[in-house]
Amino acid sequence: MQTAGRAARLRAAHMRMIEKAELRKALLQARQYTNALLDDLDDAQLRGPRLDCVNPMLWELGHVGWFQEYWGLRWRGAEHTPSAPMLVDADRWWDSRHVAHDTRWDLNLPSRLETRRYLENVLDAALERLEQAVEPDALYFLQLALYHEQMHGEAFAYTRQTCAYPAPPVARGARKGEAGDVRLAGGTFERGAPADARGFVFDNEKWAHRETVAPFSVSRRTVTQREFADFVDDEGYRRRVLWSPAGHEWRDRTRAVHPRYWRRGVGGGWEARRFDCWHPLAPDEAMVHVTRHEAEAWCRWAGRRLPSESEWEYAALAGTIAAGNVWEWTSSSFDPYPGFQADAYAAYSAPWFGTHASVRGGSLATSTSLIHPKFRNFYLPERADIFVGFRTCALS
């Protein structure tokens, strides 16, 4: 237990540490990956359908470059006016804080070639600033731009799924977890990033505070496609008793009778769409593309429950569960930690507190540099387009 506790403290203290040379390499790799996610798409696909859950990818590409320029090059502190952008209309096009989602398809955006040239110019300037940077703020904001681009890389990947475009390059393969539960004794632990953490910390991870979790049993792996198919075949979507009031409203509104990307195959078995192709279910792989409402209904059907955000972090710090196949719904709302204060990029967390649900872990499309036991992500409970599944806890 002493060794496990020491390992947990080390994982907490070393958040996202990166030296200048490594940051330079990471920025270049992130841009290569961004380009690879879009290079094979035509102009119509880059515009895409007008949907609430995704952005037009041409707009999103420009936004990635704008964010890197604004925070990495133009921002000089709240008391100063940011310097002018490289493109006169950049703020009007790509500042997501002021450009409403529904209007992003209607903007007179630059062409893909012009947008790519803008991103190249911004990256060149960012790398030059990195080379000259000595002040911590410069490194912080360039690292923020890196993680922002990596997050949008995942968004490009799930947009390709939503729009049934061909599969993008994915960095790593899925892991198959071991079945069964692990019993944890519970106790008091430091949830959140310690104030003396070495490395980059997002504002919603600040700061560590003591929380106590009761003893609990958590599954070693996330729910599999076979396990979820058993629920669907047992009329799980039609049994109102299994659904929360919010879940029942979602089910009626969407008329869902099975997961979003499933259909019956020719032989009667279930098939799942992965990007632009339909495949038979992979029974032992993680269930993915489910809302929290569906996850909660499965839990009621199986006599299980979702872990709280505190339980998830406690188990991850202990090394009991490993993240990385799919994002994982928790039972918790996405809320601020005690004493929360927004960082300079105030739109990252604060606007979503109380309305979004907490998810933890990471998916196959999540950059490994982001994944950490204390990393917090958040989505509306009805989102299923993202690469999200769930693991469960025993009821007692």
C-alpha positions in Angstrom: 0.0 0.0 0.0 2.9 2.3 0.7 4.4 1.7 -2.7 1.0 2.2 -4.4 0.5 5.4 -2.4 3.9 6.8 -3.5 3.2 5.9 -7.1 -0.1 7.8 -6.9 1.6 10.9 -5.5 4.2 10.8 -8.3 1.5 10.6 -10.9 -0.3 13.5 -9.3 2.9 15.7 -9.1 4.0 15.1 -12.7 1.1 16.4 -14.7 2.2 17.3 -18.2 5.9 18.1 -18.1 7.6 19.0 -21.4 10.8 20.7 -22.2 11.2 23.2 -25.0 12.7 20.8 -27.5 9.9 18.3 -26.8 7.3 21.0 -27.1 8.7 22.0 -30.5 8.5 18.4 -31.7 5.0 18.0 -30.3 3.7 21.1 -32.0 5.1 19.9 -35.3 3.6 16.4 -34.8 0.2 17.8 -33.8 0.1 19.9 -37.0 1.1 16.8 -39.1 -1.8 14.9 -37.5 -4.2 17.7 -38.0 -3.3 17.8 -41.7 -3.6 14.0 -42.1 -7.1 14.1 -40.6 -8.2 16.5 -43.4 -6.0 16.0 -46.4 -8.2 13.3 -48.1 -11.5 15.2 -47.7 -12.9 17.4 -50.6 -14.2 20.9 -50.2 -17.8 19.8 -49.7 -16.8 17.4 -46.9 -14.8 20.1 -45.2 -18.0 22.2 -45.1 -20.1 19.2 -44.0 -23.7 19.1 -42.9 -25.1 21.8 -40.6 -25.3 19.9 -37.3 -25.6 20.9 -33.7 -22.9 18.5 -32.5 -20.0 19.3 -34.9 -18.4 22.3 -36.6 -17.7 22.7 -40.3 -14.2 21.3 -40.5 -12.9 24.1 -42.6 -13.9 26.6 -39.9 -12.5 24.3 -37.2 -9.1 24.2 -39.0 -8.9 27.9 -39.1 -9.9 28.1 -35.5 -7.0 25.8 -34.5 -4.6 28.3 -36.2 -6.4 31.3 -34.7 -6.2 29.9 -31.2 -2.5 29.3 -31.5 -1.9 32.8 -32.8 -4.1 34.5 -30.3 -2.9 32.8 -27.1 0.7 31.9 -28.2 1.6 35.1 -30.1 -0.9 37.9 -29.6 -2.0 37.7 -25.9 0.0 39.9 -23.6 -2.1 39.8 -20.4 -5.6 40.9 -19.5 -4.4 44.5 -19.0 -3.2 44.8 -22.6 -5.0 44.8 -25.9 -4.0 41.8 -28.0 -1.8 42.6 -31.0 -3.4 42.5 -34.5 -3.9 39.1 -36.2 -2.0 38.0 -39.3 -5.3 38.0 -41.2 -7.5 41.1 -40.9 -10.7 39.1 -40.4 -9.3 36.3 -38.3 -11.1 37.4 -35.1 -14.4 37.7 -37.0 -14.1 34.3 -38.5 -12.5 32.1 -35.8 -12.9 33.5 -32.3 -15.3 30.8 -30.9 -16.2 33.0 -28.0 -18.0 35.5 -30.3 -18.8 33.4 -33.4 -22.1 31.6 -32.8 -22.1 27.9 -33.7 -25.0 28.2 -36.2 -23.3 31.0 -38.1 -20.1 29.1 -38.9 -21.4 27.6 -42.1 -22.4 31.0 -43.4 -19.0 32.9 -43.0 -17.0 34.0 -46.1 -14.1 31.8 -44.9 -10.8 31.6 -46.7 -10.2 28.6 -49.0 -8.6 25.5 -47.7 -5.3 26.5 -49.3 -5.4 30.0 -47.8 -6.4 28.5 -44.4 -3.5 26.0 -44.5 -1.1 28.8 -45.4 -2.3 30.8 -42.4 -1.7 27.8 -40.1 1.8 27.4 -41.5 2.6 31.0 -40.9 1.3 30.9 -37.4 3.2 27.7 -36.6 6.4 29.2 -38.0 6.0 32.2 -35.8 5.0 30.1 -32.7 8.2 28.0 -33.1 10.3 31.1 -33.4 8.8 32.5 -30.2 9.3 29.2 -28.5 13.0 29.3 -29.5 13.4 32.7 -27.9 11.0 32.2 -24.9 12.4 32.5 -21.5 9.3 33.6 -19.5 7.0 30.9 -18.2 3.9 32.5 -19.6 5.1 32.0 -23.2 5.7 28.3 -22.6 2.3 28.0 -20.9 0.4 29.5 -23.8 2.2 27.6 -26.4 1.5 24.4 -24.5 -2.1 25.4 -24.2 -2.2 25.8 -28.0 -0.7 22.3 -28.4 -3.3 20.7 -26.2 -6.1 22.7 -27.9 -5.0 21.4 -31.3 -4.8 17.8 -30.0 -8.3 18.1 -28.6 -9.5 19.4 -32.0 -7.7 16.5 -33.6 -10.1 14.2 -31.7 -13.0 16.4 -32.8 -12.0 16.0 -36.4 -11.9 12.2 -35.9 -15.4 12.1 -34.4 -16.7 14.5 -37.0 -15.6 12.0 -39.6 -17.6 9.3 -37.7 -20.6 11.5 -37.5 -20.5 12.3 -41.2 -19.7 8.8 -42.3 -16.4 9.8 -43.9 -13.5 7.3 -44.3 -11.6 6.3 -41.1 -8.8 8.7 -40.1 -5.4 7.6 -38.9 -5.5 6.5 -35.3 -2.4 6.4 -33.2 -2.9 3.2 -31.3 -5.0 0.0 -31.1 -7.6 -1.0 -28.6 -6.7 -2.8 -25.4 -8.9 -5.7 -24.2 -9.4 -5.6 -20.4 -9.8 -8.4 -18.0 -13.4 -9.2 -16.8 -14.6 -8.9 -13.3 -14.4 -6.3 -10.5 -11.7 -5.0 -8.2 -12.5 -4.2 -4.6 -11.1 -0.9 -3.3 -10.9 -0.1 0.4 -11.7 3.6 -0.1 -10.4 6.3 2.0 -9.3 10.0 1.8 -7.2 11.2 -1.1 -6.2 14.4 -2.8 -8.5 14.9 -5.7 -7.2 17.4 -8.3 -3.8 18.7 -9.2 -1.5 19.6 -6.3 -0.6 23.3 -6.1 3.1 22.3 -6.5 2.5 20.1 -9.5 5.3 20.2 -12.0 3.9 20.6 -15.5 0.8 22.0 -17.2 -2.5 22.1 -15.3 -5.9 23.0 -16.7 -8.0 25.3 -14.7 -10.7 22.7 -13.9 -8.0 20.5 -12.3 -7.2 23.2 -9.7 -6.6 22.6 -7.0 -6.1 19.5 -4.9 -8.6 19.0 -2.1 -9.2 16.1 0.2 -12.2 13.8 -0.6 -13.3 10.6 1.0 -14.7 7.7 -0.9 -16.4 4.7 0.7 -15.2 1.1 -0.1 -16.4 0.1 -3.6 -16.0 -2.4 -6.3 -15.3 -1.2 -9.9 -15.0 -3.2 -13.1 -11.6 -3.8 -14.5 -12.8 -3.0 -18.1 -15.5 -0.9 -19.7 -18.7 -2.5 -20.8 -18.3 -4.5 -24.0 -20.3 -4.5 -27.2 -21.6 -8.0 -26.4 -22.7 -6.9 -22.9 -24.6 -3.9 -24.4 -26.2 -6.0 -27.1 -27.6 -8.3 -24.4 -29.4 -5.2 -23.0 -30.7 -4.2 -26.4 -32.0 -7.7 -27.2 -33.7 -7.8 -23.8 -35.9 -4.9 -24.9 -33.9 -2.5 -22.8 -34.8 0.5 -24.9 -38.5 -0.2 -24.5 -38.7 -0.7 -20.7 -39.5 2.6 -19.2 -38.6 1.5 -15.7 -34.9 1.4 -16.8 -34.7 5.0 -17.8 -34.4 8.2 -15.7 -36.9 11.0 -16.4 -34.2 12.8 -18.5 -33.3 9.6 -20.2 -37.0 8.8 -21.0 -37.4 12.3 -22.5 -34.3 11.8 -24.6 -35.4 8.3 -25.8 -38.9 9.6 -26.7 -37.5 12.7 -28.5 -34.9 10.7 -30.5 -37.1 7.6 -30.9 -34.0 5.6 -30.1 -34.5 1.8 -30.0 -30.8 0.9 -30.2 -27.4 2.6 -30.2 -26.9 5.5 -32.6 -24.6 3.7 -35.0 -26.1 0.2 -34.9 -28.4 -1.7 -37.3 -29.5 -5.2 -37.9 -27.4 -7.1 -40.5 -28.6 -9.5 -43.2 -28.4 -12.5 -40.9 -30.2 -10.7 -38.0 -27.1 -9.9 -35.9 -26.1 -6.4 -34.9 -23.7 -4.4 -37.1 -22.0 -1.1 -36.1 -20.9 1.7 -38.4 -17.3 2.7 -38.0 -16.8 5.8 -40.1 -18.0 4.9 -43.6 -18.2 1.1 -43.2 -20.6 -1.3 -41.4 -19.1 -4.2 -39.5 -20.4 -7.0 -37.3 -20.1 -6.1 -33.6 -16.7 -6.8 -32.0 -18.1 -8.6 -29.0 -15.1 -8.2 -26.7 -14.3 -4.6 -27.6 -15.4 -1.6 -25.6 -18.9 -0.3 -26.2 -18.7 3.2 -27.8 -21.0 6.0 -28.9 -23.5 5.8 -26.1 -25.2 8.7 -24.2 -25.0 8.8 -20.5 -28.8 8.1 -20.5 -28.1 4.8 -22.3 -25.2 4.0 -19.9 -27.5 4.6 -16.9 -30.3 2.5 -18.4 -27.8 -0.4 -18.9 -26.7 -0.1 -15.3 -30.3 -0.4 -14.0 -30.8 -3.4 -16.2 -27.6 -5.0 -15.0 -28.0 -4.1 -11.3 -24.9 -1.8 -11.5 -24.1 1.9 -11.3 -21.7 4.4 -12.9 -18.7 5.5 -10.8 -18.6 9.0 -9.4 -15.9 11.2 -10.7 -14.1 10.9 -7.3 -14.3 7.1 -7.4 -12.9 7.1 -10.9 -9.9 9.3 -10.0 -9.3 7.3 -6.8 -9.2 4.0 -8.8 -7.0 5.5 -11.6 -4.5 6.9 -9.1 -4.3 3.5 -7.5 -3.5 1.9 -10.8 -6.6 -0.2 -10.6 -8.1 1.0 -13.9 -6.4 2.1 -17.1 -7.8 4.8 -19.5 -7.5 5.0 -23.2 -10.0 2.9 -25.1 -13.0 5.1 -24.7 -14.0 8.1 -22.7 -16.0 7.0 -19.7 -19.2 8.5 -18.3 -19.4 9.1 -14.6 -22.4 9.8 -12.5 -21.1 13.3 -11.6 -22.0 16.6 -13.0 -19.1 18.7 -14.3 -18.6 21.2 -11.5 -15.8 23.4 -10.3 -13.4 22.4 -7.5 -13.5 24.5 -4.3 -12.0 28.0 -4.8 -12.1 27.6 -8.6 -10.7 30.5 -10.6 -10.7 30.6 -14.4 -7.4 30.8 -16.2 -6.8 33.4 -18.9 -8.7 31.2 -21.4 -11.8 31.6 -19.3 -14.1 29.9 -21.9 -12.5 26.5 -21.4 -14.3 25.3 -18.3 -16.5 27.9 -16.6 -19.3 28.2 -19.2 -20.0 24.4 -18.9 -20.2 23.9 -15.2 -23.5 22.5 -14.0 -24.9 21.7 -17.5 -22.4 19.1 -18.7 -21.6 15.6 -17.3 -18.1 14.6 -16.2 -16.3 12.0 -18.4 -12.9 10.6 -17.5 -10.0 8.7 -19.2 -9.5 9.1 -22.9 -10.2 7.4 -26.2 -8.2 5.9 -29.0 -8.3 9.3 -30.7 -7.1 11.2 -27.6 -3.4 12.3 -27.5 -1.5 10.3 -25.0 0.1 13.6 -23.7 -3.4 14.6 -22.4 -4.3 11.4 -20.7 -3.7 11.6 -16.9 -5.7 10.3 -13.9 -6.6 13.9 -13.0 -7.6 15.0 -16.5 -11.3 16.1 -16.7 -13.4 16.2 -19.8 -17.1 17.0 -20.1 -20.0 16.6 -22.5 -23.8 17.0 -22.5 -25.4 13.7 -21.3 -27.1 13.2 -24.7 -23.9 13.2 -26.7 -23.2 9.9 -28.4 -21.2 11.1 -31.4 -18.0 11.2 -29.3 -15.8 8.2 -28.6 -17.5 7.5 -25.2 -18.5 4.3 -23.3 -18.6 3.5 -19.6 -17.4 1.2 -16.8 -19.5 0.3 -13.8 -19.4 -0.3 -10.1 -21.3 -2.9 -8.0 -24.2 -1.5 -6.1 -22.7 -2.4 -2.7 
